[in-house]
Amino acid sequence: MATKIDPQEIVKQVTTRVAERNPGVAYEHISSLATEELAKLAHSKVTDYFTVLTERAVRKRLKD
């Protein structure tokens, strides 16, 4: 069963963690990427891993 998610909280958590590891990147830019990546998952039925998947996608985009 999928758990209820709070998109703002996921974006905040992901942005904070990624920003800690990437101090040279603007917090707002990371937040924007997190919002975009989370939106790509919006239609998924299973939401349990949204935070992890969003963070992974943001880190990948920053790396590329």
C-alpha positions, 0 to 999 in steps of 0.5 A: 500500500502506498503511503501518503506523501508530502511533496514539499517535505520531499523536496526540502529533504532532498534539497538539504541533503544534496546541498550539503554534499554540493556546497558550490551549487545554489540551494534554489537550483537544487530545489528546482531540480528536486521539484522537477524530478519529483514531478516525473514520479507523480503518477506512480502508484508506489510512493514509498521510495520517492525521496530516494529516487528523487535524490538519486535523479538530482545527484545524477543531473548535477553530475552530468 
